[in-house]
Amino acid sequence: MRIMAMTDEHAVRVLEIYRLGIEGGHATFETATPDWERFVASRPAAHRFVAVDESPGDENAGTVLGWVACGRVSDREVYAGVVEHSVYLDPAARGRGIGKALLGALIESTEAAGIWTVQSGIFPENTASLALHAACGFRTVGIRERVGRHHGVWRDVVLVERRSLTVI
């Protein structure tokens, strides 16, 4: 597996993985997959990565297995160093360290850009994502109770963040 910058050539597979996450019901409040233009509009290219299968002799070599991307939480200058991210894996690729590698690439790129906080909101039922984030140095800030409706049901979100130790 290789981590690389997400480009337009990855669009179909990235959006397919996003669609699978949406359909799973515990990854996002989104209910429909956006088109590529809308997807990339709020996610700076410098902080978008994919994990690509590079297994020798594997018919799936070159296939995107997962992705990570982030966007600013606010246009206010005081929050210039705070981003919110998403990380998605193909369900068949889970449990192979891909999420950890993707988050590592994101952390490296955001810190190089002077970003001091990477955060995300995770449904409490998404225990795999919560465990992944904890393993990557994220801490739980709190639970935002009934923060939004998803398919007509109020949902809580666990707010997690990782504060940079190098960007001060």
Secondary structure, 3 states (H helix, E strand, C coil): CEEEECCHHHHHHHHHHHHHHHHHCCCCCCCCCCCHHHHHHCCCHHHEEEEECCCCCCCCCCCEEEEEEEEECCCCHHHCCEEEEEEEECHHHCCCCHHHHHHHHHHHHHHHCCCCEEEEEECCCCHHHHHHHHHCCCEEEEEEEEEEEECCEEEEEEEEEEECCCCC
